[in-house]
Amino acid sequence: MGSFAVLLSESPAMASDGRSGLLTAFTFTALATAALVAAVVLALMLKRARRRALQHAELLQLAGVPEGNPHPILRIAASGDVRYANPAANALLGKIGADPALWSRWQDALRALRGVGRTERRFEFDDRVYLLSGVTDAARCLDLFVLDVTDLFAKEHALSQSEARLALVTRTAQLGLFEIDVSKRTITYNDIYAWQLGLGPVVYTESLDLWAERVHPAEREATLRAMQEFIGGRIGRYRMEHRLDNGRGGWIWVSSIAEVTEIEPTGLPRQIIGSHLDVTELKVSQIALERNNRRNLAQLDLMSIGDSGSESAVFACAAQHAAAITDSACGVLHVFDDKGKAEATYRFGPSDHPQRANELRLESEVRENGQIVARLTVAGRATEYDADDRASLQIIGAEAWRLVLRIRQARKLEIQSRVLQSAVNGIVITDPEGRVEWANPAFERITGYKLDEMAGQDLRFLRSGELDESFYRRLWETISEGRSFTGEFINRRKDGTLVTIDQVITPVVGAGGQIEKYIAISEDITERKSVESRLVYLRQHDELTGLLNRASMIDVIDRAIAEQERGGPGFAVLYVGLDHFKVVNDQLGRQSADKVLQRVAVTLNDCLRPTDNVGRCGGDEFVVLQRMAKSVDDAANLARRLVAALNHAMEADPQEVRLGASIGISVFPADQGSADELVTKAELAMRRAKTEARGSLRYFTPSLQEAAQTRAKLASALPAAMREGQIFLLYQPLIDLQSEAVIGCEALARWKHPELGMVSPVQFIAVAEETGLIGELGLYILHRAIRDFAGAIPDAGSKNLTLSVNLSFGQFAESEFVDSIRGALDATGFPPERLELELTETMLALEPERASETTRALSALGCKLAIDDFGTGYSSLAQLRHFSVDYLKIDRSFVVDLEGGEGPQAVVRAAIAMAHSLGMAIIAEGVETLEQAEFLRSAGAEVVQGYLYGKPMPIEDFAAMAGEIAKPLAGYRPTHSASRRLH
């Protein structure tokens, strides 16, 4: 359109209330407020003018009724004498005359009022404001009217402040104000509006046609049409956002609002007043935000499709949004496998889109761990792609890949999720004060209370009193700082019984940093704690006699060594071996023999002081720690008393059991060594006593020096043994109890020394750890086992066979241990999921945090992990849950003891059940009888190994039976008396 005049002459069009934008609400609110303030100011100004006129009229009326008038009226002669005063004036003069200073000011005011015509003056006292209005006549007499204008003065003051604030707001907000005279077709700008148009900071008036030319061509038609609707009276308010020429070669965005302030008799607007705000920076931000919104909408769409669980749908959607957000003709997404080869392609756009060499295109790669996993390409746009387009592709590609990874992970977790849904932990949510807001059914089952019984109650009502206040103080100190607290709670159920729960309490922190709620996840571990307590007791004690076991006695002796090294007294270790106990066992039977051992334990205990200790080492052997032994004679005297007491106890038995004892003695510090070495020395002395004269006692002699020399010889020969192949491997089959198939083997190292013959693995592994060669030896065994296994059984994968390799403590403790395993797998190409690494309890118990980190790293490699010789170390099932372990190997000693009756069987059943509850499978070693295998199968064990199915053998022999159904060895007889059926 050429001009505003032409537009006004056109037929009316649809009214427009302006265009919506990000900041429209804010802009219109600010402008409406400014317009309202302007209207109020104008009203106040008119009111003030009217008030002035009313004051003069009121004074004229007052003059006519002086006596009854409540306002003071006076006539004062030229001499100053008061010729007339009404009652109100007399009262006023009385107050003024009482104060000399005030009277002086009054006289000054009167003198100032004398003049020609009517004069006014303000006079203040007693916090009141008076208007003195006087008229001086020809005789110089002053007719004075006094009006109390305190309230009016306050309102005028408020009006002045409002005018000042309006001016300040206008300046501060940079509001451009304008006034349109419709009849003259002119628009007048204030100084801010004029400055924004490049006209300078002056009030400026021009025609509406010129103003129309300043509107940007892109918005000119819509803007002028909206103004036409407004002037034509078809809309009640004008609102628009458009660009204006800033007179400096650029454009500014403004948000305008206007209202009609005067109306013609015809009802059409006569005068329009409005304002606008420079929103250029906000519009730029809005454009950037709109671009981000497009990206966000694309991400939301991807997330919505990702919920469907379809990878192809996500990839196809990513290609579509990539094309749309960059205004491209087509979008293509290539997905690559782990070897960098394209495995799938997803295209959006016409399939016949030409692929020209010079066509504008843009590519973005998606990487994971440095490897390209996907490439997103767009093409077919007329203009160059920019950095924003590249960023959009990167965002879409990364989001699509993230969703695909989530879909893949969800598939892996689907089975686990079903299991978890059937074993949900108790969950309770409280307010910041610990009052219950919600609890799930599992928590109701744990506590015995329904949710409606707990709601609103402080969780303290569950306390049993078993835990002291320091525990709860530590709990609240932790969670009040926004940190999670983990602990074992002993609570009281509704029925009064105690329940032990493993609970994690996590604070929910709000946006302002304040704690809004607490979430507690609870697991009922009452039964587990009971079993653990029993297992701890069994691990430390001999179940039959109640005495300490060998491991616990070693701990006690260790503490005695530490006490002596700090200046304490010496002590003696007595190793007691019963004589002829096998005869007693054969004559009386197992049950009666057990009672004999129980009576021996009581007898030994009765002979000791409270400071001494006694334990059972196994079978018919016991160890005694005699504290404060001053000399060899003290230990000998105790030994004789023990022998005599045992003889007397057996003689008093109704069955007339003949039973004696041989005792070996080592004395500390005369016999140096660790606790285990001291016990071993005493045991060697006991063996000598049995050999030389049963029923006697013997002291340890330094004959172990020869064994030490042997160890030194092994240490020097070990490197050459690895180089020359003296160390070789045998393989013992692993049997699946359900299918009885051979599913793998355990590699067992052997050393055939050219001079010493066969060397025990216990010996040379200990030597390797002492000499620092354990890392090299461990890698040698691992590489050798993998080569043997892969070479002899090339189809091990199809047969689902597993290779199990033992790890030593020294090897596990090395800082580069995990890297060495990774290097071995990379060097050999052996599948990690086929490799099972066996750890001992001691490895995990000594440094649990580091062990937990290491096991997680090994699991991440894909290796399976097993805890070897469970029950002989220091760990507990509670500790094992913190490690990433697949199998729990029940030690041979537990399997052998299965013939011992219900006690050992209960221990094994409990261990299997607890392992299963922690997600571990069971491997039982040392199985030598069909009865043992049958019991383990019924108890839930998955895998066994032992001489019943095969001794350690060369790899060629194992390869012949790999994957086949295992058959018990014909004619094999167990090494112990495992002849009775297990129940």
N, C-alpha and C positions, 0 to 999 in steps of 0.2 A: 504494500500500500504506500502511496506517495506521501501522505501526510495525515496528521491527526484530524484535520478538518474533513478530509474525504471520508475517513473512517466514521466520523460522527454522522455524516449524511447518509450512511448506508443503513440498510434494514437491520433491525436488532438480531443479534445472534445469541447463541446459548451462553448464559452467564458462567463465568469461571471464577472460582474462589482461589485461584493460584495453583501452583504445582506442589505436590508433596515432596518432601525432602527429609533428610536425616534430622535436621535441626529445626524443622518448621514449627513444631510445638513450642520449642524454646524461644524462637524468634518472635512468633506472634504473641506469646505471653509477655515478653519484654516490651514490645511495641504497644500492646493494649494497655499495659501499665503506664507507659509514658503518656499515651493519649488521655487516659483517665486523670492523671496528675494535671495535665494541661487544662482539662475541663474544669477541674476543681479550682485551680488558680484563677481562671477567668471568672468563675462564679463568685469567688471571694472578692475579686477586684470590683465587680459590679455591686456586690453587697456593701462594700466599704463606701462606694460613691453614694449609694442610696442612704446609707447611715449618716453621711455628712449632711445631706439635704434634710433628713428628718431632724437632725440636731437643731438646725436653724429654725425650722418650723416649730419645734417643741419650745424653743426659747421664746418665740413670739407668743405662743399660747400661755406660757408661764407668766408673762408680764400682765396678762389680764386678770389673773387670780392670785395676787401676791400673798395674801394672808393665809389662804389654805394650801398654798403650794408647798409640797414637801421639799422643794429645792431652794437653797438660799437665794434671795433677791435683795440687792442693796442699791441705794442712791447716795453717791459720795460727792460732796462739793469739791470745788477746786482747791480749797484749803485743806482738804483731807477729812473734814468732818463728815460723819455718817448722818445723813439727813433722814434716811429711811432704811429699815431692816426688818424683814419679816421674821417670824419665830425661828424658822430654820436658819436664817442668817445669823441671828443672835446666838444660837447654839454653836454655830461654826466659829464666830468671832470669840466666843468664850474659850474654846479649845485652843485657838491660835494665840490669843492674848496671854494664856498661861505660860507660854514658852517665849522668852525674849528673842531668842535666835530665830524661832519660827515666825514671830511677829515682824522681824526685820525683813525676812524673805517675802512675807506677805505685802509689805509696803513697797518693796522693790517691784513686785509683780504688778501692783496697782499703777505705779508710775509708768511702767512699760506699756500698760494698756491704754493710757491716755494718748489720744491721737485723733486723726480725722476718720470719721466713719466707724465701722465695726471692726474690732480687733479681738484676737483670741490669744490665750496663753495657758500653758499647762502648769499645774501646781500640785505638788505631791507632799503628803505627810501621812503618818500612821498607816503606811503600806497601802494607801489609797491614792488614786489619780483623779484630779478634778480638772475640768475644762472651764476656764474663766473667760466668759464672753462679755465684752463691754462695748457700749456705744457712748461716745463723748458728744455732748450737744454744744450749742453755741456759747452757753454760759460756762463751759468747761466742767460741767457736771458729768460724772461717770455713772451711767446706769449699768450695773454689774449683775450678770446671771452666772450662778455656779452650778455646774452639772457634774455628778459623780460618773466618770467614764472609765472606772477601773476595769470592768468586764470587757468593754469595747476596746480598750487599749490592749488587753491581753490577746483578744482575737486578732487585732491588726498586727500585733507582734508575731503571732503564729503564722499569719498570712505572709508576712515578709520573709519569715524563715522558709516557708513552703516555696516561695518564688526563688529564693536562693538555692534551695535544694534542687529544684527543677533545672535551674541553670547548670548546677554542678553535675547532675545526672546526664544532662545533654552533652556536656563537654567530655565527661569521663567515658561514657558509652559511645562517643563519636556518632551520635544520632543526627542524621540529616533530616531536617524539618522542611516541609513545603506547604504552600497555600495556593489553592487553585481558585481563581475568580472565573466562574463558568461563563458569566455574561461577557467579560472582556477576553476570554480565552487566553488567559495568561497564567503562568506559574511562577511563584516567588520562592527562592531557596534561602535558607539560612546560611550563615558563613561556612558551616561544616559541609553542607550539601554542595555549595559552590566550590569549595576547595577540592572535594572529591571529583568534581567535574573538570578540574583544572582551571577554574575561573578566578581562583584566589579567595582568600578568607574574607569575603564581603557578602552582604545580602544582595541577591541578584534576581532580577525579574526578566523573563523572556516568554515568548509565545509557546503554546502547547505544541505547535508544529515543530519548533526547534527541539523541544524536549523529546518528541517522538523520534527525531533523527538520531538522538543520542542512544536509543535502545538498540541492543545488538540485533542484527537481522534475523538470527535464529529464533529469538523470542519476541520480535517486534509485533508480529501479527497477533499472537496470543495476548500480549500485554495490552495493546491498544484496544483489542476487542473486550478485554475485561474492564478497561477504563470506560469504554462506551456503555457497557451494561450498567456500570456504577453511576455514571452521569445521567443515564436515561432512567434511573430510579428502579431498575429491574432487580438489583441486588443491594442489600443494605450495607455492605462493607466491601472495601477493595483490599484484596491481598494478592501479592504476586512476588515471585522470585525471578529475576532476570539480570542480564548484564548491561552495564552502562559504559559508554566511552569515557575514560578517565582524563581525556585531553592530553595524555602524555604518550600516546601510541599504544595503549593497552586497554584492557577491560577489567572492570570490577564487578563482582556479583553482589547484588543488593537484595534485601528482603523488605518489601514495602507494605505498609498498611495505611488506610485512610478512612475517614468518616465525614459525613455531611454535618456542617456546623450551622448553616443557614439555608432556609428553604424559600423558594419563590411562592407567591400566592397560588401558582398553578400546581404546587406540590413537588416541583423539580428542584434539584439542588441549586443553590446560588453560590455558596462558598464551601470549599472542601479543605480540610486540614489533615495532614498526614506526616508520616515519618518513615525513614528507612535506615537499615543497618548494613554496614559493609560486612558481608559474610564470605568474602573471597577465600580466606584461609580455610574456613569450615567446608566450603564446597570442594576444595582440593582434597581435604581429608575425606569428604564423603565419597569422592570418586575412588580414592584408594580403598576405602572401606567396602564399596560395592564390588571392587575387584576381589577383595578378600572374601566377601560374602559368596561370590561365585565359587571360589575355591572351597569354602566351607560347605556350601550346598553339595558340591561334588563329593566331598569327603563323607557327608551325611548319607548321601545316596549309596556310596560304596559300603558304608557301615550297615545300612539297611539291607543291602543285597548280601553282605557278608553273613548276616544272621541266618540266611537260608542254608549255609553250609556248602555252597557250590563254588569251587575254585573258578571254573570256566565262566560263571556268571559275573564274578568279581573282575576277572581279567577283561571280559568283553565290555563291562561297564566302564572300566578304566580307559579303554581305547576310545569309547564314545565320549566321555567327558574331556579327554585330552583334546579331541578334535573340536568339541563345542567351545571349550574355554579359550582356545587359541584361534577360533574362527577359521579352522582348517577344513579342507574338503574331506580328508580321511585321517584316521588314527590307527596305528598298528602296534600291537604289543607282542614281543617275542619272549618266550620263557625258555631258559637254558637249564640243562641238567648239571650235575656236579662236575662233569668233564668239559663243560663249556659248549656243548652241542645243543642246538635249538630243538626242544622237544614239543613245543606247541606254539601256534601263532593265532592271535585274535585280532580281527580287523573290523573297523567301523567305517562306513562310507561306501561309495560305489565300488563294486568289485572290478569294474573296468576303468578305474581311474588311471590315467596315463602316468607312467613313470618316466619322466624326462630327466636327463642328466643334469640339466641346469635348473631344475625345479627347486623352489624354496622349500626347505625341509628343516626340521629340528629334531634332535635325538637327545634322550636322557637315559642314563644307565642306572639300574638299581643294583646295589652291591650289598653283599652280606659277608662279613669277615674278609673283605678285600676281593671277593670273587663276584663276577658279574652273574646275577641270577635272572635278570630281566632287562629288556631294552624297550623303551617307549618312543615311538616315532610319529610325528605329525607332518603333513605336507599338503600342498595345494592352496596356499594363501597368496594373495596378490602383493602384500606388503611384507617387509622384512620382519623376522621374529626378533624379539628383544629379550632383555634379562627377565622381565616379568613373565614372559611366556615360558622361558626355561625353568624359572622357579615353580611355575604352575605344574609343569611336567614332572619335576622332581617331587613335588608334594603329592600329586596323584599316584605316581609310581610307587613311592615309599608307602603310602597308605594302602594301596592295593596289595603290596607284598606283605605288609604287616597283617592285614586281614587274612590273607592266605595262610600265613604261618599260624595264625590263631585257629583257623579251620583245621589245619593239619594237627595242631596240638590238641584240639578238641576231640579229634578222632582217636588219638592215642589215649586220651584221658576218659573216653566214654565208658570203657569197661570198669576202670578204676572208680569213676564217678558212681556207677551203679552200686559198687561195693560200699563206697562211702555213704551212699544214701541209706543203706540198710544198717549202718553202724554209726549213726550221727552222734556226735558228742553233745553234751548238755551246753546250752547257750543261754545266758541271762544278760539283760541290758538294764542298767540302773541310771538314775540321774546323778549329778555331780556329788550328791550327799550319800550315795550308796543305796538309795531306795529303789526297790524293784519296779521296773516299768513293763518288762516282758520277759518271758522264759519259754523255751521250747519244750515239747513233751519229754525229751530225753532228760532235761534238767528236772522236770517233775518226777520222773522215775528215780532219779538219783536221790532227790531230797525227800520224796514221799508227799510233798505238798503240791496242790493244784495252783495254777497261776492266780486264780481269784483269792486264794489264801495268802499268797506272797505279795501281791500287788500293793505298792505303797509302803511295804515294810523295809526296814534297814536290814541288809544281809547279815548283820551281826546276830540276828535271831537264830542263825544256823550254827553259831560257834558252840563247840563242845567243851571248851575249857582245857583241852589237851595241849594247846599252843599258848606260849606266854605272850604278854603284851608287846615285847620287843619285836616279835615277828610281825604283828599288825602295824606297829609304828613304822617299821621298815617298808611294809607294803604301801602305806599311805604316803610316805615320803617319796617313794619311787613314782607312783602313779600321779601324784599331785604335780610332779615336775614334767608330766607329759610322756613318761617312759613306761614301757610295758613291764609287768611284774610276772614272774613265773615261780610257782611254788607248789608244795604239797600241803593241802589243807585237810585237817581232821574235823569233820562236821558231824552234827547230830541230826539224824533223820527224824521224820515225824513220829515214827514208832519207837524212838528212843535209842535205836542202834547207832553205832558209829560208822561213818563212811569216810574213806580216804579218797580224795580227788586230786588229780594233777590239773592245776588250773593256770590259765594264762589270762591276765587282766590287762586290757589295752584301753588307754584313754582315747576318746574321740575329740579332737581339737578343732574348734571352730575357726572361721576366717580371721577373727580378731585375736586368736591365740588363746582364748579361754577354753577350758574343758567343758564340753557340753554333755557328754555321757561316758559311761564305762561299759565295755563289752567283755564278759568273762566267758571263756570256753573251757569246759570242764570234762574230764574223763574220770570215770569211776575206776580207781585202781585198787580198790579194797582187796579183791581177790588176788590181784597181782602182787600187792605188797605182802600179803600173807604167804604166797608162794615164794616170793623173793626172800622173805625172812627165813622161811624154811630152807631155801637153797643156800642162803648165807650161812645158816647154822650148819647145814650139811657140808658146805665147803670148808668150814673151819673145824668141824668136829667129826669124829667117827660116830656114825649112826648107831652102831651096835652097843658101844661102851659109853658113849657120851663124852669121851675124852677128846682133847685137841687132836687134830690130825697132824700129819708130818709138816704140811705147809704152815699151819698155825704155830707149831713148835719152832719152826725155823724163824718165824717172826719174833717169837718170844726170845729166842737165843740172840737174834740180832740186837734186840733192845738191851739185853744183858751185856753184849760186847760194847755197845755205845756207853753204857753206864760205867763199865770198867775203864774205858778209855778216858772218861771224865774224872777218874780218880776213885772209882768204886772198887769193891772187892772182886776177887776172881770167882770162878764158878767151875763146876764139873758137869760134863754131859755123860750120862750113863745110858748105854744102849742095851736093852733087855730082850733077849731072845728065849722063848720058852723051849724047853727040851722035850722031845718025844710028843709034841702036840699032834702030829699027823696020826700017831697011833691012837691018841684019845679021840680024834675026829672019826677015825675008822671004826673004833669000838662003840662009841656012844651015838654017833650020828651027828649030822650038822646042827640040829636044834640044841642038843645037849652040849655040844662043843661051844656053841655060842654062849650058853649060860656059863660055861667055864671061863670064857674070855671076859664076860661081865664081872665074874667074881674076882678074876685077876686084877681088873681095873680098880675095883673097890679096895682090894688089898694094897695095891701100890699107892693109891691115894692116902690110905690110912697111915702109911709109913712116912709120909712127907709132911714137912712144915707148911704153913700157909704161904710162905714166900717161894716154895718150890713148885715145879710144874711137871706134869706127866702127860704124854700123848701116845696115841697108837699110830705106828707107822704103816700098819697093814699086816694082815695075816696074824701071826703069833709074835709080833715084834712091837716093842714099846720103847720110848725114849724118855729119859728123866733129866730135868735141869735142876741141879743142886746149887742154889745160890750161897754165897759167902763161904765157899769151900776154901779153907786156909791152906790145906796141904793135900797131898795125894792120899794120906791116911783118912781124911774126912770122907772122901769119895769111896774109898775101900770099905770103911765102916758102914756107910749107907748101903753099898752093894751087898754086903753080907746080911744086913738086916732084911733087905728085900728078898734075898734068896730064902732066908729062914722063914720069913712071913709067908712066902708062897708055898713052901713045903708044908707049913703048919695048916694053911688054909685048905690045901688039897687033901691032907690027911683027915681033916675034919669033915670032908665031903662024904655024904652017905654012900656014894658010889665008889668010894676009895680010889679016887683018881690019883695016879702017880704022875706028878708033873714037877719038873725042876726048871731052872733058868740059868742061862749063861749070860754074863754081863761084860760089855766092853766099855772102857773109860777113856775119855779125853779131857784134859784139864786146860783151862784158859786162865792166864795168857801163856802158860808154858807151851802148849800146842797152839801155835798161831794159825789163823785162817778165818774164813767166813763161817757163818752159822752152819751152812750146808756142809762145809768142809769139816767142821768139828763133829757134826753128826756122822759124816762118812768115816771119819777117823775112828769114832767110837764103834761104829758098825763093823769096820774092819777088825778092830780088836775083839769084838764079840764073835766074829767068824773064827778068829784064831782060837778063842776059848772053846768054841764048839768042836773045833778040829782036834785040839790038844787034850782037853778034859772038860766034858760037859758038867755043868753045875759050878763052874769056876768063874773067876773074873780075870781080865787081862787089860793092860794099859796099851795105848797107842804107841807105836815106835816109828821112827823116821823112815820106814821102808817105802813110803810113798814117793821118795825121791826118784826112784827108778821110773815111776809113772811120769813125773815131771820132766825127766830127761827125754822120755819118749815123745812128750808133747813138743819139746823144743826141736826134736828131729823132724817131726811132722811139719812144723812151721817152716823150716828151711826147705823141705821137699815139696811143699804145696804148689809154688809157681811152676816148677818143672812138671808136676803131676798133671796140671791143666794143659800145659803145652804138649806133653807126650801122650795124652789120652789115657793116663792111668785112672782118671776119674771117669766112670761110665755111669749109664742110667739103666735102671730096671723099671718096669711099668706094672702096677697092680690094677686090675680091672675095677671099675665102678659099676654097680648093678642097680638097675631100676627095680624096686621091689614089686611094683604092680605088674609090669610086663615081664620081669626077670630078664630083660635084655641088657646087653653090655652097652653102656651109654658113654663110656669114657675111661680114662685111666689117670692114675696119679704117678708122676715121675719121681723116682726115689734114687738119690745119688749114692754111689758106692766107690770106694777107693781100694784098688789092689796095689799095695805098695810092693816094690820088688824085693824088699828085705823083710818087712814086717807082715806081709800078707794083707789080708782084708782088714781095713781100718774102719771102725764104726763111724757113721755119719755124725753122731753126737760129738765124737772126738775132733774130726777135722773141721766141722763147721765152727765149733768153739774156737779152734786154733785160728781159723780165718777171721773171726770177729776180733780176736785179741790182736792179730797182726795187721788189721786194716785191709785184709784182702777179701773181705766178705762181698764187697760190691763186684769185684772182678769175678769171684767164684759164682755169685748169683747170676750174673750175665752169662757166664760160661754154661751153667746148667740150663738157663732159659733158652739160649740159642741152640744148645745141643738137643734139648727136648723138642723144640719146634721143628728142627731139621729131621730128627728121627720120626716124629709123628707125621709130618707132611710128606716125607719120602716114602714111608711104609704104607700110609693110608691116604692116597691122593683123593679118595672120594669121602673123606671124613665129613665134609659139609652135608652131603646127601644123606649120610648115616646119622647126622645130628650128634656127632661125637665131640666130647669135651676133653681138653688136656688140662690136668691140674698140676700146678707147680708150687712147691713150698717156698715161703720166704722166711729168712731168718731175721731176728731182731736187729742185728747190726745192719743188714741190708735195708730194712724198712726205715731205720733211723737216719740214713744218709739224706742230705739235703736235696740231691739230684736224683732221688730214687724214681720219682714218677717220670722224669725225663728219660731215664735209662730204659724204663719199660716201653715208653712211647718209641724210643729209638730202635729197640729190638723189634717191635711190631712193624715199624716202617721199613727196617732193613730186610726183614724176612717176608713181608707181605702177608703175614699170618693173620687171619680174621680175629679181631679182638674178642668177638662174642664167643669164640671157641676156646678162649683161654680163661682158666679159673685159677686165681691166686689165693693161696692159703696163708692166713695170718694167725698168729697165736693171741690169746687173751692178753698176755703181758704187753705185747706191742701196743694194744689199744688202751690199756689201763694206765700205763706210766705217763703218757702225754696225751690225754684224751682230746684236747682241742686240735693239736697237730694231727693226731690220728684221724679225727673226723674230717679234716680238710683233705688229707691224703686219700682216704677212702672215697670221698666224693670225686676227687680228680681221677682216680682209677676207674670209677664207674662211668665217668664222662668219656673215658677212652673206649668204653664198651666192654671192659673186662668184667667177669663175674668174680665175686669175693666170697671167701668162706672163712669162718672162725674155726681154727683147728684146735683139737684137744680141749674142747669146752668143758669146764668144771675143774680144770687143774690150775687155772690162773687166778687173777684178782678181779676180773670184771664181773659185772652183774647184768642180768637181762635189762634192767632199767638203763644201764649205761649203753648197752648195745643198740638201743633204739636211736641213739644219736649218730650211729655210723651207717654208711651205705653198704649193707651186707646182704648177700643173697642166700648163703647157706650157713648152717650151724653144724659143726662136726662134733658129735658126741664122742668123747674120749673112750679109748678101748677099755680103760679101767671100769667105766660105768657099764659097758656091755658085758664084761666078764662077771661083774657083780650081780647080773640079772638073776642068777640062780640063787641069790641070797634071800629071796622071799619078797614079800610085798613092799618092804621098805625101799630097796633099790629100784624095783619096778615103778613104784610111785614117783621116785625122783626122775626117772627117765621120762615117764608120761608127762610129768609137770614141765620138764624142760622142752619136750616136743610141743606141748600146747602153748607155752609162752612164746616159743620161737615162731610158731604159726601166727600168733596174735600180733607179732611184730613184722609179719610179712616175709619170714625166712623159711626156707626149706631145710630138711634134716638130712645129714649124711652120717651114718653110724659106722665107725671103723672097728676093726678087730672082731668081726663076726666070724665065729668058728663052728657054730652048730646050727642045724636047721631050726631048733627050738628058739634060739636067739633071733634068727631071721624072721620066724613066724611071729614072735612077740613084737618085734619092731614094726612089722607090717601092720599088725592090728593096732599098734599105738599111733600110727600115722606117719612113720618115717618114710621118706621118699627113696633114699639111695643108701646102699650099704657097700662095704668093701671088707675083705678079710680072707683068711686062708680057706674058708669054706668054698669060695668061688675061684680062688686063684692066688698063688703067691706072686711076689714081684718077679717079672719075667722079661726077657729081651723083647724089643719092640716087634720083632718078626713074629714071635709067638702071640703077642697081643693082637697084632693085625689079623691073625687068622681067626680070632674069636670076636673081633670088633663088630658090633651091630647084631650079633647072633644072640640066641637065648642061652643064658648062662646055665651051666650044670654044676652042681656041687662036685668037688673033687672026689673021685672014687677012692675009698680006702683011707680018706684023711681022718686022723684022730686029733682032737683039740689038745692044746698044750696044757690045759687045766681040766679040772674035774667037772666039765659041763655035760653032765649025763642026765640030769633030772629035767622033766618037762616044765616049761614056764607057764604060769597062769596069769 
